[in-house]
C-alpha cells in the first residue's frame, strides 16, 4: 500500500472533496481509505454491489476506466492530466 495523505470527511459533502483530492493526486489507496471495510457500492446502480475495500477499489477503477489515469506520485506523466469532479 502506498503512503497517502490522511483526509477525514466531517460531513457527507466533504467525502466528494476528499475523493476529488485523491483523484487529482492519482491516489487510489487514498480513495479506498474513505470507505468502511464492509461497504457496499452499487456502481453502476443497476449492477450487483461491489463489497468491501477490494470492491471499492474495483468500483472506482471501473468508473474511472478511460477517464482517469493513475500514476505513481513522482511520475512526470501525471502533470499532463487534470481531473475535474462536478456534481
C-alpha positions in Angstrom: 0.0 0.0 0.0 1.4 3.4 -0.9 1.7 6.3 1.5 -1.3 8.6 1.2 -2.3 11.9 2.8 -4.8 11.4 5.7 -8.1 13.1 5.0 -11.2 12.8 7.1 -14.6 13.9 5.9 -16.6 15.6 8.7 -19.8 15.9 6.6 -21.2 13.9 3.6 -20.3 16.8 1.2 -16.7 16.6 2.3 -16.5 13.0 1.1 -16.7 14.2 -2.5 -14.0 16.8 -1.8 -11.7 14.2 -0.3 -12.2 11.8 -3.1 -11.7 14.5 -5.6 -8.4 15.5 -4.0 -7.2 11.9 -4.0 -8.2 11.6 -7.7 -6.1 14.7 -8.5 -3.2 13.1 -6.7 -3.8 9.7 -8.5 -4.0 8.1 -5.1 -6.3 5.0 -5.3 -5.3 3.9 -1.8 -6.4 7.2 -0.5 -9.8 6.9 -2.3 -10.2 3.4 -0.8 -9.3 4.7 2.7 -12.5 6.7 2.6 -14.7 3.6 2.7 -15.7 1.2 5.5 -14.2 -2.3 5.2 -17.7 -3.7 4.9 -19.1 -1.1 2.4 -21.4 -2.0 -0.5 -21.0 0.1 -3.6 -23.7 -0.1 -6.3 -21.9 1.3 -9.4 -23.4 1.3 -11.9 -26.6 1.4 -9.8 -28.3 -1.4 -11.7 -25.5 -3.9 -11.1 -24.8 -6.1 -8.0 -22.8 -4.5 -5.2 -19.1 -4.4 -5.0 -18.3 -5.3 -1.4 -15.5 -4.2 1.0 -12.3 -2.3 0.3 -11.5 -4.5 -2.7 -15.0 -3.8 -4.0 -14.5 0.0 -3.5 -11.2 -0.2 -5.4 -12.9 -2.2 -8.2 -15.8 0.2 -8.5 -13.5 3.2 -8.8 -11.3 1.5 -11.3 -14.4 0.6 -13.4 -15.9 4.1 -13.0 -12.6 5.8 -13.9 -11.9 3.5 -16.8 -10.8 5.7 -19.7 -11.5 8.9 -17.7 -8.8 8.9 -15.0 -5.3 7.7 -15.2 -3.4 6.7 -12.1 0.3 7.2 -11.9 2.9 6.9 -9.1 3.3 10.2 -7.2 6.6 11.3 -8.9 5.7 10.2 -12.4 6.2 13.2 -14.7 3.3 12.0 -17.0 0.8 12.8 -14.2 1.4 16.6 -14.9 -0.3 16.1 -18.3 -3.6 15.2 -16.8 -6.2 17.2 -15.0 -9.2 15.7 -13.2 -12.3 17.7 -12.5 -15.3 16.4 -10.4 -18.6 18.1 -10.9 -21.9 17.3 -9.4 
